[in-house]
Amino acid sequence: MKKTILAIAVIAVGAVSCYKDNSEDMYPANNTGTCDTTNVTFSGFVKPLIDSKCATAGCHIGTAATGYDLTTYNGVAGVVNNGKLLPAINHTGPQPMPEGGAKLDDCTIAKITAWVNAGAPNN
């Protein structure tokens, strides 16, 4: 009887200790598994993203702190045109952004890349 109880306890502990939550499965980026990069606009996607992730206090508001003012289309377009935006957000350039933060998710990067590849239109 003691061996049976011990065997059940070992199996129960083993089953519980092997479980691990997977955040990708628990919290998927989107429910369809796709990333729609069509019709990405500056006003509808890029500007709100820049405002929340980049043009924040101490970062890219005005040129004094960082050298880049990303509060306007012209400021963002300047970083696109000098070739620094995509390497920064892809963490492949000398200054990964957001500085000290995690890389943006793949879909967000794909949307920004699509916008840049479309000529970074001001719409």
Buried (B, 14 or more C-beta within 10 A) or exposed (E): EEEEEEEEEEEEEEEEEEEEEEEEEEEEEEEEEEBEBEEBBBEEBBBEBBBEBBBEEEBBBBEEEBEBBBBEBEBBBBBBEEEBBBBBBBEEBEEBBBEEEEEBEEBBBBBBBBBBEBEBEBE
